[in-house]
């Protein structure tokens, strides 16, 4: 298990391999570091752990359990410290469809906004305060997590 104050380091380019269970410790550390209004990009292949991380961050925030995205692009989870917003852009067919998401409004109302597949929203997606990339490993149940940029 990761120490509670390990990961996400403030320096960028850090990479580590974690078990899916360790995502909770990673999420707690990140939640403590994020300023109100923070934008977090989550990138990586399908099944790499992005949604599992959203669920872990919701637990860290004390919010209701996060659901796996279905057809809704935006999910909001009230928490004691403010609203956690999860946007999954995977189903966008073009960046123009992101206009309806209204990112500026979401950023204004959210304590933290997590955006999966941000590249699909093109220039409409807000600039990230934190960008986390997820990747599969050869070991079942483990993922690589990297701070980007």
BALUM-100984 format. One line per field, with one value per residue: residue number from 1; y, z, x of N, C-alpha, C, O, CB in turn. Coordinates in nm, 3 decimals. Each point is the difference from the previous one (the first is absolute). Glycine has a CB too. Layout:
N
resi <- c(NUM, ...)
n.north <- c(Y, ...)
n.up <- c(Z, ...)
n.east <- c(X, ...)
ca.north <- c(Y, ...)
ca.up <- c(Z, ...)
ca.east <- c(X, ...)
c.north <- c(Y, ...)
c.up <- c(Z, ...)
c.east <- c(X, ...)
o.north <- c(Y, ...)
o.up <- c(Z, ...)
o.east <- c(X, ...)
cb.north <- c(Y, ...)
cb.up <- c(Z, ...)
cb.east <- c(X, ...)
// end
This chain:
149
resi <- c(1, 2, 3, 4, 5, 6, 7, 8, 9, 10, 11, 12, 13, 14, 15, 16, 17, 18, 19, 20, 21, 22, 23, 24, 25, 26, 27, 28, 29, 30, 31, 32, 33, 34, 35, 36, 37, 38, 39, 40, 41, 42, 43, 44, 45, 46, 47, 48, 49, 50, 51, 52, 53, 54, 55, 56, 57, 58, 59, 60, 61, 62, 63, 64, 65, 66, 67, 68, 69, 70, 71, 72, 73, 74, 75, 76, 77, 78, 79, 80, 81, 82, 83, 84, 85, 86, 87, 88, 89, 90, 91, 92, 93, 94, 95, 96, 97, 98, 99, 100, 101, 102, 103, 104, 105, 106, 107, 108, 109, 110, 111, 112, 113, 114, 115, 116, 117, 118, 119, 120, 121, 122, 123, 124, 125, 126, 127, 128, 129, 130, 131, 132, 133, 134, 135, 136, 137, 138, 139, 140, 141, 142, 143, 144, 145, 146, 147, 148, 149)
n.north <- c(-0.119, 0.226, 0.059, 0.092, 0.135, -0.214, 0.195, 0.277, 0.031, 0.290, -0.191, 0.013, -0.292, -0.169, -0.273, -0.132, -0.266, 0.102, -0.302, 0.130, 0.038, 0.264, 0.146, 0.051, 0.131, 0.173, 0.135, 0.102, 0.156, 0.152, 0.103, 0.160, 0.158, 0.123, 0.321, -0.043, -0.110, -0.315, 0.006, -0.323, -0.003, -0.292, -0.035, -0.303, -0.149, 0.021, -0.038, 0.270, -0.022, 0.224, -0.134, -0.079, 0.317, 0.067, -0.199, 0.143, 0.287, -0.105, -0.101, 0.281, 0.150, -0.199, -0.080, -0.183, -0.242, 0.203, -0.142, -0.145, 0.300, -0.137, 0.199, 0.194, 0.144, 0.013, -0.239, 0.280, -0.188, 0.249, -0.019, 0.125, 0.159, 0.059, -0.160, -0.268, 0.151, -0.329, 0.195, -0.333, 0.219, -0.343, 0.152, 0.251, -0.132, 0.255, 0.114, 0.046, -0.199, 0.230, 0.207, -0.192, 0.033, 0.312, -0.081, 0.270, -0.168, -0.204, 0.229, 0.124, -0.274, -0.123, 0.034, -0.088, 0.078, -0.334, 0.110, -0.352, 0.114, 0.315, -0.118, 0.027, 0.329, 0.046, 0.197, -0.132, -0.094, 0.255, 0.010, -0.306, 0.191, -0.280, -0.092, -0.282, -0.124, -0.240, -0.172, -0.264, -0.064, -0.238, 0.041, -0.117, 0.312, 0.226, 0.275, 0.072, 0.220, 0.183, 0.247, 0.042, 0.249)
n.up <- c(0.000, -0.194, 0.295, 0.018, -0.154, -0.281, -0.209, -0.001, 0.067, -0.002, -0.218, -0.254, -0.021, 0.252, -0.183, 0.269, -0.143, 0.169, 0.038, -0.168, 0.309, -0.095, -0.099, 0.320, -0.005, -0.259, 0.137, 0.259, -0.174, -0.169, 0.241, 0.112, -0.284, -0.057, 0.055, 0.068, -0.314, -0.011, -0.318, 0.114, -0.338, 0.107, -0.265, -0.017, -0.247, 0.041, 0.325, 0.117, 0.269, -0.154, 0.185, 0.231, 0.031, 0.029, 0.246, 0.150, -0.012, 0.136, 0.248, 0.027, 0.034, 0.256, -0.328, 0.069, -0.043, -0.228, -0.138, -0.140, -0.153, -0.043, -0.189, 0.234, -0.207, 0.323, 0.235, 0.168, 0.225, 0.178, 0.107, 0.270, -0.238, -0.188, -0.161, 0.004, -0.311, -0.072, -0.288, -0.094, -0.252, -0.028, -0.161, -0.140, -0.291, 0.077, 0.238, -0.073, 0.253, 0.186, -0.073, 0.211, 0.220, 0.032, 0.003, 0.114, 0.176, 0.101, 0.110, 0.177, 0.155, 0.063, 0.314, -0.288, -0.312, 0.029, -0.322, -0.021, -0.258, 0.098, -0.301, -0.013, 0.063, -0.268, 0.144, 0.212, 0.199, 0.220, -0.104, 0.147, 0.255, -0.130, -0.313, 0.194, -0.285, 0.122, -0.128, 0.026, 0.214, -0.178, 0.275, -0.092, 0.111, -0.168, -0.113, -0.088, 0.219, -0.234, 0.214, -0.335, 0.049)
n.east <- c(0.083, 0.142, 0.135, -0.312, 0.257, 0.013, -0.059, -0.081, 0.335, -0.112, 0.160, -0.191, 0.073, -0.168, -0.010, -0.138, -0.058, -0.280, -0.081, -0.231, 0.104, 0.166, -0.289, -0.012, 0.284, -0.062, -0.251, 0.151, 0.209, -0.217, -0.173, 0.251, 0.045, -0.299, 0.061, -0.310, 0.002, 0.155, -0.068, 0.059, 0.079, -0.121, 0.233, -0.061, -0.074, -0.301, 0.073, 0.190, -0.213, -0.215, -0.203, 0.209, 0.049, -0.311, -0.008, 0.242, -0.138, -0.272, 0.174, 0.142, -0.283, -0.105, -0.123, -0.230, 0.205, 0.138, -0.260, 0.237, -0.043, -0.289, 0.002, 0.149, 0.225, -0.055, 0.043, -0.087, 0.166, -0.192, 0.314, -0.097, 0.138, -0.285, -0.179, 0.203, -0.065, 0.044, 0.046, -0.033, 0.132, -0.082, -0.228, 0.195, -0.117, 0.196, 0.184, -0.314, -0.063, 0.159, -0.258, -0.140, 0.250, -0.092, 0.363, -0.122, -0.198, 0.221, 0.185, -0.235, -0.050, 0.308, 0.069, 0.108, -0.099, 0.096, 0.053, -0.036, 0.168, 0.181, 0.031, -0.330, 0.029, 0.220, 0.098, -0.237, 0.251, -0.010, 0.299, -0.008, 0.016, 0.104, 0.090, -0.084, 0.149, -0.201, 0.252, -0.179, 0.222, 0.036, -0.204, -0.312, -0.045, 0.206, -0.124, 0.296, -0.132, 0.171, -0.055, -0.070, 0.204)
ca.north <- c(0.119, 0.125, 0.088, 0.098, 0.125, -0.029, 0.043, 0.078, 0.097, 0.125, 0.001, -0.070, -0.106, -0.114, -0.115, -0.115, -0.109, -0.019, -0.092, 0.072, 0.031, 0.115, 0.124, 0.076, 0.080, 0.100, 0.097, 0.079, 0.094, 0.102, 0.082, 0.094, 0.098, 0.077, 0.125, 0.014, 0.034, -0.072, -0.080, -0.116, -0.082, -0.142, -0.056, -0.138, -0.092, -0.058, -0.098, 0.025, 0.039, 0.138, 0.003, -0.052, 0.111, 0.092, -0.062, 0.015, 0.140, 0.026, -0.051, 0.089, 0.125, -0.026, 0.016, -0.124, -0.083, 0.036, -0.105, -0.014, 0.076, -0.073, 0.092, 0.137, 0.049, 0.072, -0.047, 0.089, -0.068, 0.095, -0.040, 0.103, 0.112, 0.056, -0.090, -0.073, -0.017, -0.097, 0.012, -0.104, 0.046, -0.111, -0.014, 0.114, -0.033, 0.112, 0.099, 0.092, -0.053, 0.039, 0.130, -0.025, -0.035, 0.128, -0.010, 0.116, -0.007, -0.110, 0.041, 0.098, -0.060, -0.121, 0.000, -0.065, -0.058, -0.107, -0.013, -0.114, 0.019, 0.144, 0.031, -0.006, 0.127, 0.100, 0.125, 0.039, -0.055, 0.093, -0.036, -0.074, 0.028, -0.128, -0.095, -0.133, -0.100, -0.138, -0.098, -0.140, -0.066, -0.144, -0.066, 0.019, 0.079, 0.112, 0.104, 0.106, 0.133, 0.102, 0.143, 0.051, 0.144)
ca.up <- c(0.000, -0.005, 0.114, -0.027, -0.051, -0.121, -0.123, -0.113, 0.032, -0.073, -0.123, -0.110, -0.060, 0.090, -0.044, 0.088, -0.024, 0.119, -0.013, -0.002, 0.139, 0.039, -0.054, 0.110, 0.064, -0.098, -0.007, 0.124, -0.010, -0.099, 0.050, 0.097, -0.069, -0.100, 0.039, -0.052, -0.141, -0.074, -0.117, -0.009, -0.120, 0.015, -0.133, -0.006, -0.078, 0.063, 0.104, 0.064, 0.140, 0.015, 0.074, 0.135, 0.075, 0.032, 0.112, 0.117, 0.040, 0.063, 0.137, 0.073, 0.024, 0.082, -0.086, -0.029, -0.090, -0.142, -0.091, -0.128, -0.098, -0.098, -0.109, 0.048, -0.010, 0.123, 0.128, 0.110, 0.129, 0.111, 0.111, 0.104, -0.040, -0.127, -0.105, -0.083, -0.131, -0.085, -0.140, -0.083, -0.138, -0.092, -0.101, -0.091, -0.138, -0.048, 0.106, 0.005, 0.092, 0.136, 0.031, 0.088, 0.135, 0.069, 0.092, 0.089, 0.111, 0.087, 0.075, 0.101, 0.109, 0.053, 0.086, -0.089, -0.120, -0.058, -0.140, -0.073, -0.144, -0.028, -0.137, -0.088, 0.008, -0.073, 0.067, 0.096, 0.131, 0.078, 0.023, 0.126, 0.109, 0.016, -0.108, 0.041, -0.106, 0.047, -0.101, 0.040, 0.020, -0.028, 0.121, 0.020, 0.116, 0.023, -0.102, 0.011, 0.014, -0.023, -0.006, -0.130, -0.018)
ca.east <- c(-0.083, 0.075, -0.018, -0.106, 0.053, 0.080, -0.062, 0.040, 0.103, -0.022, 0.081, -0.065, 0.077, 0.014, -0.078, 0.007, -0.093, -0.084, -0.112, -0.127, -0.032, 0.082, -0.057, -0.060, 0.104, 0.038, -0.110, 0.001, 0.112, -0.032, -0.111, 0.056, 0.083, -0.074, -0.063, -0.136, -0.008, 0.104, -0.035, 0.088, -0.017, 0.029, 0.018, 0.048, -0.081, -0.119, 0.029, 0.129, -0.019, -0.047, -0.127, 0.029, 0.060, -0.110, -0.070, 0.086, 0.001, -0.131, 0.011, 0.091, -0.072, -0.118, -0.119, -0.072, 0.080, -0.002, -0.048, 0.070, -0.078, -0.080, -0.023, 0.015, 0.137, 0.035, -0.055, 0.034, -0.002, 0.016, 0.087, 0.002, 0.087, -0.044, -0.046, 0.094, -0.062, 0.068, -0.040, 0.059, -0.014, 0.025, -0.105, -0.008, 0.039, 0.081, 0.017, -0.113, -0.101, 0.037, -0.062, -0.114, 0.045, 0.016, 0.113, 0.018, -0.096, 0.039, 0.119, -0.042, -0.077, 0.063, 0.120, 0.096, -0.060, 0.080, -0.040, 0.055, 0.008, -0.011, 0.041, -0.118, -0.072, 0.076, 0.036, -0.103, 0.029, 0.084, 0.140, 0.006, 0.092, 0.068, -0.029, 0.043, -0.012, -0.012, 0.039, -0.002, 0.129, -0.008, -0.046, -0.145, -0.038, 0.091, 0.001, 0.100, -0.057, 0.104, -0.033, 0.044, 0.011)
c.north <- c(0.124, 0.077, 0.108, 0.130, -0.021, 0.060, 0.119, 0.106, 0.125, 0.004, -0.081, -0.108, -0.120, -0.111, -0.110, -0.104, -0.024, -0.108, 0.083, 0.037, 0.124, 0.132, 0.084, 0.090, 0.113, 0.110, 0.088, 0.105, 0.113, 0.093, 0.106, 0.111, 0.093, 0.125, 0.002, 0.049, -0.073, -0.083, -0.112, -0.078, -0.143, -0.060, -0.143, -0.086, -0.044, -0.104, 0.021, 0.049, 0.140, 0.008, -0.056, 0.110, 0.104, -0.053, 0.014, 0.145, 0.040, -0.051, 0.092, 0.131, -0.017, 0.019, -0.133, -0.082, 0.043, -0.119, -0.006, 0.073, -0.092, 0.094, 0.146, 0.040, 0.063, -0.063, 0.096, -0.073, 0.102, -0.062, 0.115, 0.122, 0.062, -0.108, -0.063, -0.027, -0.094, 0.014, -0.108, 0.036, -0.112, -0.007, 0.121, -0.043, 0.109, 0.099, 0.096, -0.049, 0.039, 0.136, -0.019, -0.037, 0.125, -0.009, 0.123, -0.003, -0.111, 0.037, 0.097, -0.067, -0.116, 0.031, -0.061, -0.053, -0.099, -0.022, -0.118, 0.030, 0.148, 0.037, -0.002, 0.128, 0.113, 0.122, 0.045, -0.049, 0.098, -0.054, -0.070, 0.063, -0.123, -0.089, -0.133, -0.096, -0.139, -0.094, -0.140, -0.047, -0.147, -0.079, 0.031, 0.080, 0.114, 0.095, 0.092, 0.132, 0.099, 0.138, 0.054, 0.151, 0.077)
c.up <- c(0.000, 0.130, -0.036, -0.057, -0.122, -0.118, 0.013, 0.043, -0.081, -0.127, -0.108, -0.054, 0.091, -0.048, 0.103, -0.041, 0.130, -0.027, -0.002, 0.142, 0.047, -0.055, 0.110, 0.068, -0.093, -0.004, 0.125, -0.007, -0.099, 0.050, 0.097, -0.068, -0.092, 0.059, -0.051, -0.145, -0.086, -0.113, -0.012, -0.127, 0.035, -0.139, 0.009, -0.078, 0.076, 0.103, 0.075, 0.144, 0.022, 0.083, 0.141, 0.085, 0.036, 0.121, 0.129, 0.048, 0.063, 0.144, 0.084, 0.037, 0.095, -0.076, -0.014, -0.097, -0.146, -0.083, -0.122, -0.104, -0.093, -0.117, 0.043, -0.008, 0.130, 0.118, 0.108, 0.132, 0.110, 0.110, 0.099, -0.041, -0.134, -0.102, -0.076, -0.131, -0.082, -0.140, -0.079, -0.145, -0.102, -0.113, -0.091, -0.139, -0.062, 0.115, 0.013, 0.095, 0.144, 0.039, 0.099, 0.142, 0.086, 0.109, 0.090, 0.121, 0.098, 0.086, 0.111, 0.119, 0.069, 0.099, -0.080, -0.120, -0.059, -0.142, -0.062, -0.149, -0.038, -0.143, -0.096, 0.002, -0.069, 0.083, 0.103, 0.142, 0.078, 0.018, 0.136, 0.102, 0.024, -0.117, 0.043, -0.114, 0.063, -0.112, 0.060, 0.027, -0.037, 0.120, 0.021, 0.128, 0.033, -0.119, 0.021, 0.007, -0.012, 0.011, -0.127, 0.006, 0.113)
c.east <- c(0.087, -0.017, -0.101, 0.055, 0.090, -0.072, -0.087, 0.099, -0.026, 0.085, -0.072, 0.091, 0.019, -0.092, 0.014, -0.103, -0.076, -0.103, -0.128, -0.043, 0.078, -0.053, -0.062, 0.103, 0.046, -0.106, -0.004, 0.111, -0.031, -0.110, 0.052, 0.080, -0.078, -0.064, -0.143, 0.002, 0.102, -0.060, 0.103, -0.033, 0.041, 0.008, 0.052, -0.097, -0.126, 0.043, 0.130, -0.013, -0.052, -0.128, 0.018, 0.062, -0.106, -0.077, 0.081, 0.002, -0.133, 0.001, 0.087, -0.069, -0.118, -0.128, -0.072, 0.083, -0.015, -0.042, 0.090, -0.084, -0.079, -0.018, 0.011, 0.146, 0.049, -0.071, 0.047, -0.020, 0.022, 0.088, 0.004, 0.082, -0.039, -0.029, 0.117, -0.073, 0.088, -0.057, 0.073, -0.028, 0.014, -0.102, -0.016, 0.047, 0.085, 0.015, -0.118, -0.109, 0.030, -0.058, -0.114, 0.040, 0.012, 0.108, 0.017, -0.094, 0.038, 0.120, -0.038, -0.068, 0.070, 0.112, 0.115, -0.078, 0.101, -0.049, 0.073, -0.007, -0.007, 0.035, -0.119, -0.083, 0.077, 0.033, -0.103, 0.029, 0.088, 0.142, 0.009, 0.095, 0.087, -0.041, 0.060, -0.027, 0.003, 0.040, -0.008, 0.143, -0.018, -0.052, -0.148, -0.025, 0.094, -0.003, 0.119, -0.074, 0.114, -0.060, 0.061, 0.011, 0.044)
o.north <- c(0.003, -0.002, 0.041, 0.071, 0.093, 0.070, 0.052, 0.094, -0.002, 0.071, -0.093, -0.005, -0.097, 0.024, -0.019, 0.030, -0.015, -0.026, 0.116, 0.102, 0.076, 0.107, 0.123, 0.117, 0.112, 0.119, 0.120, 0.117, 0.116, 0.122, 0.114, 0.110, 0.110, -0.005, -0.067, 0.092, 0.029, -0.060, 0.025, -0.044, -0.022, -0.003, -0.041, 0.043, 0.019, -0.082, -0.088, 0.009, 0.045, 0.077, 0.049, 0.008, 0.055, 0.077, 0.028, 0.025, 0.080, 0.067, 0.029, 0.057, 0.099, 0.024, -0.104, 0.055, 0.020, -0.114, 0.097, -0.013, -0.107, 0.023, 0.089, -0.075, 0.002, -0.024, 0.042, -0.068, 0.047, -0.118, 0.113, 0.113, 0.094, -0.118, 0.070, -0.061, 0.017, -0.019, -0.010, -0.011, 0.027, -0.029, 0.000, -0.059, -0.025, 0.002, 0.050, 0.080, -0.006, 0.036, 0.081, 0.009, -0.008, 0.018, -0.017, 0.031, 0.019, -0.032, -0.008, 0.045, -0.042, 0.097, 0.050, -0.053, 0.035, -0.018, 0.001, 0.065, 0.036, 0.099, 0.063, 0.021, 0.114, -0.011, 0.096, 0.050, 0.058, -0.121, 0.044, 0.058, 0.010, -0.004, -0.011, -0.009, -0.028, 0.025, -0.020, 0.059, -0.043, -0.119, 0.117, -0.023, 0.068, -0.040, 0.016, 0.024, -0.014, 0.025, -0.021, 0.066, 0.122)
o.up <- c(0.066, 0.059, -0.116, -0.071, -0.047, 0.023, 0.111, 0.072, -0.103, -0.095, 0.030, 0.031, -0.040, -0.046, 0.056, -0.068, 0.106, -0.115, 0.042, 0.020, 0.083, 0.041, -0.009, 0.026, 0.046, -0.003, -0.010, 0.034, 0.028, -0.014, -0.003, 0.055, -0.030, 0.106, -0.098, -0.035, -0.119, 0.013, -0.004, -0.019, 0.067, -0.072, 0.102, -0.033, 0.121, -0.026, 0.074, 0.071, 0.115, 0.095, 0.094, 0.121, 0.111, 0.090, 0.106, 0.121, 0.093, 0.090, 0.115, 0.106, 0.046, 0.060, 0.041, -0.073, -0.049, 0.027, -0.037, -0.001, -0.040, -0.078, -0.085, 0.041, 0.028, -0.002, 0.000, 0.021, 0.020, 0.034, -0.034, 0.030, -0.045, 0.025, -0.044, -0.001, -0.008, -0.022, 0.006, -0.047, -0.120, -0.114, -0.088, -0.015, -0.095, 0.092, 0.109, 0.058, 0.085, 0.118, 0.092, 0.092, 0.122, 0.118, 0.119, 0.112, 0.121, 0.119, 0.110, 0.113, 0.108, -0.018, 0.002, 0.016, -0.030, -0.023, -0.016, -0.047, -0.089, -0.052, -0.105, -0.087, -0.003, 0.118, 0.073, 0.096, -0.056, 0.002, 0.097, -0.034, 0.040, -0.038, 0.024, -0.050, 0.088, -0.117, 0.120, -0.050, -0.033, -0.011, 0.005, 0.103, 0.101, -0.114, 0.112, -0.077, 0.065, -0.048, -0.025, 0.069, -0.009)
o.east <- c(0.104, -0.108, -0.009, -0.071, 0.066, -0.098, 0.009, -0.035, -0.066, -0.034, -0.075, 0.119, 0.064, -0.112, 0.108, -0.097, 0.061, -0.037, 0.000, -0.065, -0.050, 0.045, 0.000, -0.028, 0.023, 0.033, -0.023, -0.023, 0.027, 0.011, -0.046, 0.010, 0.046, -0.063, -0.031, 0.073, 0.013, -0.107, 0.121, -0.113, 0.100, -0.099, 0.056, -0.111, -0.010, 0.089, 0.044, 0.101, -0.008, -0.008, -0.063, -0.026, 0.004, -0.034, -0.056, -0.001, -0.002, -0.051, -0.033, 0.027, -0.058, -0.105, 0.051, 0.083, -0.111, 0.038, 0.065, -0.123, 0.046, 0.092, 0.007, 0.089, 0.120, -0.121, 0.116, -0.100, 0.112, -0.013, -0.036, -0.038, 0.065, 0.021, 0.092, -0.106, 0.122, -0.120, 0.122, -0.113, 0.005, 0.036, -0.086, 0.107, 0.075, -0.082, -0.027, -0.073, -0.090, -0.001, -0.016, -0.081, -0.019, -0.027, 0.027, 0.041, -0.007, 0.004, 0.054, 0.016, -0.043, 0.074, 0.113, -0.110, 0.114, -0.119, 0.122, -0.094, -0.077, -0.050, 0.006, -0.084, -0.047, 0.032, 0.023, -0.058, 0.093, 0.022, -0.062, 0.102, 0.116, -0.117, 0.121, -0.112, 0.081, -0.031, 0.020, 0.096, -0.111, -0.027, -0.040, 0.063, -0.018, -0.024, 0.048, -0.093, 0.103, -0.111, 0.119, -0.079, 0.011)
cb.north <- c(-0.127, 0.011, -0.086, -0.173, 0.000, -0.284, -0.279, -0.139, -0.179, 0.045, 0.117, 0.211, 0.270, 0.127, 0.080, 0.116, -0.090, 0.266, -0.304, -0.223, -0.320, -0.260, -0.238, -0.302, -0.313, -0.293, -0.281, -0.314, -0.303, -0.280, -0.309, -0.295, -0.275, -0.206, 0.187, -0.045, 0.191, 0.053, 0.174, 0.031, 0.219, -0.010, 0.270, -0.014, -0.097, 0.123, -0.066, 0.044, -0.198, -0.022, -0.071, -0.241, -0.094, -0.005, -0.190, -0.216, -0.030, -0.083, -0.265, -0.160, -0.024, 0.047, 0.292, 0.056, -0.210, 0.284, -0.066, -0.212, 0.289, -0.166, -0.259, 0.048, 0.035, 0.237, -0.287, 0.271, -0.261, 0.221, -0.266, -0.294, -0.204, 0.321, 0.067, -0.045, 0.214, -0.143, 0.262, -0.167, 0.192, -0.095, -0.149, 0.222, -0.108, -0.033, -0.068, -0.012, -0.185, -0.168, 0.006, -0.083, -0.191, 0.036, -0.129, 0.101, 0.069, -0.130, -0.025, 0.124, 0.111, -0.212, -0.071, -0.010, 0.175, -0.091, 0.248, -0.226, -0.263, -0.059, -0.160, -0.265, -0.190, -0.070, -0.032, -0.054, -0.295, 0.201, 0.153, -0.263, 0.154, 0.025, 0.191, 0.060, 0.183, 0.038, 0.189, -0.101, 0.207, 0.145, -0.103, -0.194, -0.271, -0.107, -0.028, -0.159, -0.069, -0.182, 0.046, -0.261, -0.147)
cb.up <- c(0.055, -0.308, 0.196, 0.256, 0.278, 0.076, -0.179, -0.182, 0.155, 0.312, 0.104, -0.089, -0.092, 0.240, -0.300, 0.255, -0.285, 0.184, 0.078, -0.230, -0.040, -0.033, -0.208, 0.008, 0.086, -0.133, -0.132, 0.097, 0.027, -0.168, -0.024, 0.112, 0.042, -0.229, 0.095, 0.267, 0.188, 0.194, -0.115, 0.271, -0.221, 0.299, -0.193, 0.251, -0.235, -0.183, -0.209, -0.295, -0.066, -0.316, -0.310, -0.214, -0.229, -0.334, -0.265, -0.201, -0.277, -0.315, -0.198, -0.227, -0.272, 0.137, -0.168, 0.112, 0.210, 0.011, 0.117, 0.067, 0.051, 0.254, -0.019, 0.113, -0.271, -0.128, -0.077, -0.157, -0.125, -0.087, -0.115, 0.139, 0.171, 0.023, 0.024, 0.200, 0.018, 0.215, 0.016, 0.228, 0.192, 0.304, 0.247, 0.206, 0.072, -0.334, -0.147, -0.294, -0.241, -0.143, -0.321, -0.292, -0.213, -0.166, -0.286, -0.311, -0.273, -0.288, -0.315, -0.293, -0.229, -0.194, 0.213, 0.177, -0.016, 0.249, 0.000, 0.230, 0.057, 0.289, 0.153, 0.124, 0.218, -0.323, -0.278, -0.283, -0.034, 0.116, -0.237, -0.094, 0.066, 0.294, -0.207, 0.295, -0.257, 0.279, -0.233, -0.085, 0.218, -0.149, 0.098, -0.223, -0.017, 0.257, -0.132, -0.051, 0.084, -0.102, 0.280, -0.189, -0.143)
cb.east <- c(-0.286, 0.078, 0.245, -0.061, -0.078, 0.192, 0.002, -0.183, 0.233, -0.018, 0.290, -0.248, 0.049, 0.171, -0.077, 0.179, 0.088, 0.072, 0.126, -0.002, 0.004, 0.150, -0.042, -0.138, 0.051, 0.091, -0.106, -0.068, 0.132, 0.057, -0.112, 0.000, 0.137, 0.020, 0.253, -0.157, -0.096, 0.247, -0.229, 0.133, -0.057, -0.017, -0.013, 0.228, 0.217, -0.225, -0.172, -0.010, 0.186, 0.112, -0.063, 0.059, 0.214, 0.015, -0.054, 0.142, 0.165, -0.065, 0.003, 0.167, 0.127, 0.234, 0.061, -0.309, 0.086, 0.143, -0.302, 0.229, 0.124, -0.213, -0.153, -0.288, -0.158, 0.156, -0.118, 0.033, -0.026, -0.213, 0.176, 0.012, 0.117, 0.112, -0.300, 0.229, -0.229, 0.160, -0.164, 0.085, 0.084, 0.065, -0.028, -0.070, -0.283, 0.002, 0.270, 0.124, 0.053, 0.210, 0.077, -0.044, 0.142, -0.214, 0.082, 0.032, -0.174, -0.092, 0.089, -0.042, -0.159, -0.132, -0.252, 0.266, -0.254, 0.159, -0.165, 0.024, -0.028, 0.104, 0.218, 0.080, -0.056, -0.139, 0.100, -0.105, -0.111, -0.228, 0.147, -0.155, -0.280, 0.124, -0.122, 0.067, 0.031, -0.153, 0.130, -0.305, 0.182, 0.216, 0.271, -0.111, -0.086, 0.171, -0.298, 0.266, -0.294, 0.238, -0.128, -0.028, -0.175)
// end
